[in-house]
Amino acid sequence: MPLALYALTAGAFGIGVTEFVIMGLLLEVSADLGVTISAAGLLISGYALGVVAGAPILGALTERWSRKTLLMGLMVVFTLGNLACALAPDYTTLMAARVLTAFAHASFFGVGSMVATGLVAPDRKASAIAAMFTGLTVANILGVPFGTWLGQAFGWRSTFLAVTLVGIVALLVIALLVPRDERRETGEEAGGTLAVLGRPQVLLGLLTTVLSWVGVFAAFTYIAPILTRITGFSEGAVSPILLVFGAGLIAGNLLGGRLADRRLVPALLGSLAALAVVLFALSFAVHDKRAAVLAIGLFGAAAFATVPPLQIWVLQKAEGAGQGLASSFNIAAFNLGNAIGAWLGGAVIDHGPGLDAVIWVAGFVPLAALAIAVLAQRLDRRATRSGALCETAPG
């Protein structure tokens, strides 16, 4: 893989740490700023909403920027946002800084996906996207636990200062390694940028992404109480088990990229079906400790095996003007799925069958995503047949 891909991986690592490390520092933040734990938890929701809002706003403001310039600008926003988090004097400022930092998230992964695919041969595009997203998976395995330890030992602000340094390093390696590209012309992007979101296949692709990750986070958000209250693990055992989940993320991400390079549609449909099967199996496996650990690893693999095919699929549907915006919106779709999934799991616990049924209910959501993907594929085939008929029809 080209060295420039590893520059994108470094940026993805920093963004991944920023997004998730706050989960392990809620007690420290709430105590230091004098807010409730639930209020501190809203810093997670605020970040997710910033990701969703950042895609259209930055897409409109930067549509004529070259991709390298945009990536560097996003890392500047990311770095300054984390520095503002570290220096925030109160809760309101911290929330504003989190939202600002989140603005860089969707656009970085969206534009980064396009840069990554342009660095490799056509038959390795999905693997290139998987390589970039490896930074996100490594952030979950190494960065988040280390950031949590650092924040607990030296104060939560030290974690954000450390991530600020990661942002500076990522900015430098992107500047050095990512090749320059031409500044985009207005007519090349602006005329069709927003129109791409009106294409049925693109919208169905975005909906598939949302639904697939609703299922993932409906289960994953509540995995700790499931492992302690149902499986019978101690609280101290949860972190090592999550390392197994993280290892599954890396393996699934790389496998999904390779399979998508070979045959995109079978990889997409197969990964969604596998995610549903693994979730249903996990709902039974959590009643046995050994089976639960194995199933957690498979859950991580199945979850991230969907990422490269989902991202490359939306890129293909949005071919032409507006492709960058569609790519960024797909990253926002992942985060929207995260937010909805956490809400769905909570609703099942509070107003439905309860904690025992969370994973089982989550398993049905990827099946809905699979149905949407099949529908989109059928629309593609009809459009192809109609085009062929038009070409062969007598003038």
C-alpha positions as CSV (number, residue, x, y, z in Angstrom):
1,M,0.0,0.0,0.0
2,P,1.3,3.6,-0.7
3,L,2.7,5.5,2.2
4,A,0.1,8.2,1.8
5,L,-2.5,5.7,3.0
6,Y,-0.8,5.5,6.3
7,A,-1.0,9.2,6.6
8,L,-4.8,8.9,6.3
9,T,-4.6,6.0,8.9
10,A,-2.9,8.3,11.4
11,G,-5.7,10.9,11.0
12,A,-8.3,8.2,11.4
13,F,-6.6,7.0,14.6
14,G,-6.8,10.5,16.2
15,I,-10.4,11.0,15.2
16,G,-11.3,7.6,16.6
17,V,-9.7,8.3,19.9
18,T,-11.5,11.7,20.2
19,E,-14.9,10.2,19.4
20,F,-14.8,7.3,21.9
21,V,-12.4,8.2,24.7
22,I,-15.0,10.4,26.4
23,M,-17.0,7.3,27.3
24,G,-14.3,6.3,29.8
25,L,-13.9,9.8,31.3
26,L,-17.5,10.7,32.1
27,L,-16.9,10.5,35.9
28,E,-13.9,12.7,35.7
29,V,-15.5,15.3,33.5
30,S,-18.7,15.4,35.5
31,A,-16.8,15.9,38.8
32,D,-14.4,18.5,37.4
33,L,-17.1,20.6,35.7
34,G,-19.8,20.1,38.3
35,V,-22.4,18.5,36.0
36,T,-24.3,15.2,36.3
37,I,-23.0,12.1,34.6
38,S,-26.0,12.1,32.2
39,A,-25.1,15.7,31.2
40,A,-21.5,14.5,30.6
41,G,-22.9,11.7,28.5
42,L,-24.5,14.3,26.2
43,L,-21.0,15.2,25.1
44,I,-21.2,11.9,23.1
45,S,-24.5,12.8,21.6
46,G,-23.3,16.3,20.8
47,Y,-20.3,14.9,18.9
48,A,-22.5,12.5,16.9
49,L,-24.8,15.4,15.9
50,G,-21.7,17.4,15.0
51,V,-20.6,14.6,12.6
52,V,-24.0,14.6,10.9
53,A,-24.2,18.4,10.6
54,G,-20.6,18.8,9.5
55,A,-21.0,16.8,6.3
56,P,-23.3,19.2,4.4
57,I,-21.9,22.4,6.0
58,L,-18.2,21.7,5.2
59,G,-19.2,20.1,1.9
60,A,-20.8,23.4,0.8
61,L,-18.0,25.6,2.1
62,T,-15.1,23.6,0.7
63,E,-16.4,22.2,-2.6
64,R,-13.7,23.9,-4.7
65,W,-10.8,23.0,-2.4
66,S,-8.3,20.4,-3.5
67,R,-8.6,17.2,-1.6
68,K,-5.2,17.5,0.0
69,T,-5.8,21.0,1.1
70,L,-9.2,20.0,2.5
71,L,-7.7,17.1,4.5
72,M,-5.1,19.4,6.0
73,G,-7.7,22.0,6.8
74,L,-9.8,19.3,8.5
75,M,-6.9,18.2,10.6
76,V,-6.3,21.8,11.7
77,V,-10.0,22.0,12.8
78,F,-9.6,18.6,14.6
79,T,-6.4,19.8,16.3
80,L,-7.7,23.2,17.4
81,G,-11.0,21.5,18.6
82,N,-9.2,19.1,20.8
83,L,-7.0,21.9,22.2
84,A,-10.2,23.8,23.0
85,C,-11.6,20.8,24.8
86,A,-8.4,20.5,26.9
87,L,-8.7,24.2,27.9
88,A,-12.5,24.4,28.2
89,P,-13.3,26.4,31.4
90,D,-16.9,25.1,31.6
91,Y,-19.4,22.5,30.3
92,T,-20.9,24.8,27.6
93,T,-17.4,25.5,26.1
94,L,-16.5,21.9,26.2
95,M,-19.7,20.9,24.4
96,A,-19.1,23.6,21.7
97,A,-15.5,22.4,21.3
98,R,-16.7,18.8,20.9
99,V,-19.2,19.8,18.2
100,L,-16.5,21.8,16.4
101,T,-14.1,18.8,16.5
102,A,-16.8,16.6,15.2
103,F,-17.3,18.8,12.1
104,A,-14.0,17.4,10.8
105,H,-15.1,13.7,11.2
106,A,-17.4,13.0,8.4
107,S,-15.6,15.1,5.8
108,F,-12.2,13.6,6.7
109,F,-13.4,10.0,6.2
110,G,-15.5,11.0,3.2
111,V,-12.7,12.8,1.4
112,G,-10.1,10.4,2.7
113,S,-12.0,7.5,1.1
114,M,-11.8,9.2,-2.2
115,V,-8.1,10.0,-1.8
116,A,-7.5,6.4,-0.7
117,T,-9.2,4.9,-3.7
118,G,-7.3,7.2,-6.0
119,L,-3.9,6.0,-4.7
120,V,-4.4,2.3,-5.7
121,A,-5.4,0.2,-8.7
122,P,-9.2,-0.1,-9.4
123,D,-9.2,-3.6,-8.0
124,R,-7.9,-2.5,-4.6
125,K,-10.2,0.4,-3.8
126,A,-12.1,-1.3,-1.0
127,S,-8.8,-2.5,0.5
128,A,-7.5,1.0,0.5
129,I,-10.6,2.2,2.3
130,A,-10.1,-0.6,4.8
131,A,-6.5,0.4,5.4
132,M,-7.6,3.9,6.3
133,F,-10.3,2.7,8.6
134,T,-7.7,0.5,10.3
135,G,-6.7,3.7,12.2
136,L,-10.3,3.8,13.6
137,T,-10.2,0.2,14.7
138,V,-6.7,0.5,16.3
139,A,-8.0,3.6,18.1
140,N,-10.6,1.4,19.8
141,I,-8.1,-1.2,20.8
142,L,-5.1,0.9,21.9
143,G,-5.9,4.6,21.8
144,V,-9.1,4.6,23.8
145,P,-7.9,2.4,26.7
146,F,-4.6,4.4,26.9
147,G,-6.5,7.7,26.7
148,T,-8.8,6.6,29.5
149,W,-5.9,5.6,31.7
150,L,-4.1,8.9,31.0
151,G,-7.2,10.9,31.9
152,Q,-7.9,9.0,35.0
153,A,-4.2,9.3,36.1
154,F,-3.5,12.9,35.2
155,G,-6.9,14.5,34.6
156,W,-9.2,14.3,31.7
157,R,-7.7,17.4,30.1
158,S,-4.4,15.5,29.6
159,T,-6.1,13.1,27.3
160,F,-7.3,15.9,25.0
161,L,-3.8,17.4,25.0
162,A,-2.4,14.1,23.9
163,V,-4.9,13.8,21.1
164,T,-4.0,17.4,20.1
165,L,-0.4,16.1,19.6
166,V,-1.7,13.2,17.5
167,G,-3.5,15.8,15.4
168,I,-0.3,17.7,14.8
169,V,1.5,14.6,13.8
170,A,-1.3,13.5,11.5
171,L,-1.3,17.0,9.9
172,L,2.5,16.8,9.2
173,V,2.4,13.3,7.7
174,I,-0.6,14.2,5.5
175,A,1.3,17.3,4.3
176,L,4.4,15.2,3.5
177,L,2.9,12.1,2.1
178,V,-0.4,12.8,0.4
179,P,0.1,13.8,-3.2
180,R,-1.1,17.2,-4.4
181,D,-4.2,17.3,-6.6
182,E,-5.8,20.0,-8.7
183,R,-8.2,22.6,-7.2
184,R,-11.7,21.6,-8.3
185,E,-13.7,23.9,-10.6
186,T,-17.1,25.2,-9.6
187,G,-18.8,23.6,-12.6
188,E,-17.2,20.3,-11.8
189,E,-18.8,19.9,-8.4
190,A,-21.3,22.6,-7.5
191,G,-23.8,21.9,-10.3
192,G,-24.3,18.3,-9.2
193,T,-23.2,18.2,-5.6
194,L,-26.5,18.4,-3.9
195,A,-28.4,16.7,-6.8
196,V,-26.5,13.5,-6.0
197,L,-28.5,13.2,-2.7
198,G,-31.7,12.9,-4.8
199,R,-30.6,9.8,-6.6
200,P,-32.7,6.8,-5.3
201,Q,-29.7,4.4,-5.3
202,V,-27.6,6.9,-3.2
203,L,-30.4,7.4,-0.8
204,L,-30.9,3.6,-0.5
205,G,-27.2,3.2,0.1
206,L,-27.2,5.7,2.9
207,L,-30.3,4.1,4.4
208,T,-28.5,0.7,4.3
209,T,-25.6,2.2,6.2
210,V,-27.8,3.7,8.8
211,L,-29.7,0.5,9.4
212,S,-26.7,-1.7,9.5
213,W,-25.1,0.3,12.3
214,V,-28.3,0.8,14.2
215,G,-28.0,-3.0,14.7
216,V,-24.4,-2.8,15.7
217,F,-24.8,-0.1,18.3
218,A,-28.1,-1.3,19.7
219,A,-26.1,-4.3,20.9
220,F,-22.6,-2.8,21.5
221,T,-23.7,0.2,23.6
222,Y,-25.0,-2.2,26.3
223,I,-22.4,-5.0,26.0
224,A,-20.9,-4.2,29.4
225,P,-24.1,-4.7,31.4
226,I,-24.9,-7.7,29.3
227,L,-21.6,-9.4,30.0
228,T,-21.8,-8.6,33.8
229,R,-25.5,-9.2,34.5
230,I,-26.3,-12.0,32.0
231,T,-23.0,-13.8,31.3
232,G,-21.7,-13.4,34.8
233,F,-18.3,-11.8,34.2
234,S,-16.9,-9.4,36.7
235,E,-16.6,-5.7,35.8
236,G,-12.8,-6.1,35.6
237,A,-13.2,-8.7,32.9
238,V,-15.1,-6.5,30.5
239,S,-12.0,-4.5,29.2
240,P,-10.0,-7.6,28.2
241,I,-13.1,-9.0,26.4
242,L,-13.5,-5.8,24.5
243,L,-9.9,-6.3,23.3
244,V,-11.2,-9.4,21.6
245,F,-14.0,-7.3,20.1
246,G,-11.3,-4.9,18.9
247,A,-9.2,-7.6,17.3
248,G,-12.4,-8.7,15.5
249,L,-12.8,-5.2,14.2
250,I,-9.4,-5.2,12.5
251,A,-9.8,-8.6,11.0
252,G,-13.3,-7.9,9.7
253,N,-12.3,-4.5,8.3
254,L,-9.4,-6.0,6.3
255,L,-11.5,-9.0,5.2
256,G,-14.4,-6.8,4.1
257,G,-12.0,-4.8,2.0
258,R,-10.6,-7.8,0.2
259,L,-13.9,-9.4,-0.4
260,A,-15.4,-6.1,-1.7
261,D,-12.4,-5.8,-4.1
262,R,-13.2,-9.2,-5.6
263,R,-17.0,-8.9,-5.8
264,L,-18.6,-5.9,-4.3
265,V,-22.3,-6.8,-4.2
266,P,-21.9,-10.3,-2.8
267,A,-19.5,-8.9,-0.2
268,L,-22.0,-6.3,0.8
269,L,-25.0,-8.6,1.0
270,G,-22.9,-11.4,2.6
271,S,-21.5,-9.1,5.3
272,L,-25.0,-7.8,6.2
273,A,-26.3,-11.4,6.4
274,A,-23.3,-12.4,8.5
275,L,-23.9,-9.5,10.9
276,A,-27.5,-10.6,11.5
277,V,-26.5,-14.3,12.0
278,V,-23.7,-13.3,14.4
279,L,-26.1,-11.1,16.4
280,F,-28.6,-13.9,16.7
281,A,-25.9,-16.3,17.7
282,L,-24.6,-13.8,20.3
283,S,-28.0,-13.5,21.9
284,F,-27.7,-17.2,22.8
285,A,-23.9,-17.2,23.4
286,V,-24.0,-14.6,26.2
287,H,-25.4,-17.3,28.5
288,D,-22.1,-19.1,28.4
289,K,-18.7,-17.4,29.2
290,R,-16.5,-19.2,26.7
291,A,-19.1,-18.9,23.9
292,A,-19.7,-15.3,24.7
293,V,-16.0,-14.4,24.3
294,L,-15.8,-16.1,20.9
295,A,-19.1,-14.5,19.8
296,I,-17.9,-11.1,20.8
297,G,-14.9,-11.4,18.6
298,L,-17.1,-12.6,15.7
299,F,-19.4,-9.7,16.4
300,G,-16.5,-7.2,15.9
301,A,-15.4,-8.9,12.7
302,A,-19.0,-9.0,11.3
303,A,-19.6,-5.4,12.2
304,F,-16.6,-3.9,10.5
305,A,-16.7,-6.3,7.5
306,T,-19.7,-4.2,6.4
307,V,-17.7,-0.9,6.4
308,P,-15.5,-1.1,3.2
309,P,-18.3,-2.5,1.0
310,L,-20.8,0.1,2.3
311,Q,-18.4,3.0,1.7
312,I,-17.3,1.8,-1.8
313,W,-20.9,1.0,-2.7
314,V,-22.1,4.6,-2.0
315,L,-19.1,5.9,-3.9
316,Q,-20.1,3.9,-6.9
317,K,-23.7,5.0,-6.8
318,A,-22.6,8.7,-6.6
319,E,-20.2,8.4,-9.5
320,G,-19.5,11.9,-10.9
321,A,-20.3,15.3,-9.4
322,G,-21.2,15.2,-5.7
323,Q,-19.3,12.0,-5.0
324,G,-17.3,13.6,-2.2
325,L,-20.5,14.9,-0.5
326,A,-22.1,11.5,-0.8
327,S,-19.0,9.8,0.7
328,S,-19.1,12.3,3.6
329,F,-22.8,11.7,4.1
330,N,-22.2,8.0,4.3
331,I,-19.8,8.6,7.2
332,A,-22.5,10.7,8.8
333,A,-24.9,7.8,8.2
334,F,-22.7,5.5,10.2
335,N,-22.8,7.9,13.1
336,L,-26.6,8.5,12.8
337,G,-26.9,4.7,13.0
338,N,-24.8,4.7,16.2
339,A,-27.1,7.3,17.8
340,I,-30.3,5.6,16.8
341,G,-28.9,2.2,17.8
342,A,-28.0,3.4,21.3
343,W,-31.6,4.8,21.7
344,L,-33.2,1.6,20.3
345,G,-31.2,-0.6,22.8
346,G,-32.2,1.7,25.7
347,A,-35.9,1.6,24.6
348,V,-35.8,-2.2,24.5
349,I,-34.4,-2.2,28.0
350,D,-36.7,0.4,29.5
351,H,-39.9,-0.1,27.6
352,G,-39.6,-3.5,26.0
353,P,-38.5,-7.1,26.8
354,G,-35.4,-5.9,28.7
355,L,-31.7,-6.4,28.7
356,D,-32.0,-10.1,27.7
357,A,-33.6,-9.2,24.4
358,V,-31.4,-6.3,23.3
359,I,-29.1,-8.4,21.1
360,W,-31.9,-10.4,19.7
361,V,-33.8,-7.3,18.6
362,A,-30.6,-5.8,17.2
363,G,-30.2,-8.8,14.9
364,F,-33.4,-8.0,13.0
365,V,-32.1,-4.5,12.0
366,P,-29.3,-5.8,9.6
367,L,-31.9,-7.9,7.9
368,A,-33.8,-4.7,7.1
369,A,-30.5,-3.2,5.8
370,L,-30.1,-6.4,3.7
371,A,-33.6,-6.0,2.2
372,I,-32.9,-2.3,1.3
373,A,-29.6,-3.3,-0.4
374,V,-31.4,-6.0,-2.4
375,L,-34.0,-3.5,-3.5
376,A,-31.2,-1.1,-4.6
377,Q,-29.5,-3.8,-6.5
378,R,-32.8,-4.7,-8.3
379,L,-33.3,-1.0,-9.2
380,D,-29.8,-1.0,-10.7
381,R,-30.5,-4.0,-12.8
382,R,-33.8,-2.4,-14.1
383,A,-32.0,0.8,-14.9
384,T,-29.3,-1.2,-16.8
385,R,-31.8,-3.1,-18.8
386,S,-33.8,0.0,-19.6
387,G,-30.6,1.7,-20.8
388,A,-29.7,-1.3,-22.9
389,L,-33.2,-1.3,-24.5
390,C,-32.9,2.4,-25.3
391,E,-29.5,1.8,-27.0
392,T,-30.8,-1.0,-29.2
393,A,-34.2,0.6,-30.0
394,P,-34.4,1.8,-33.6
395,G,-34.1,5.6,-34.0
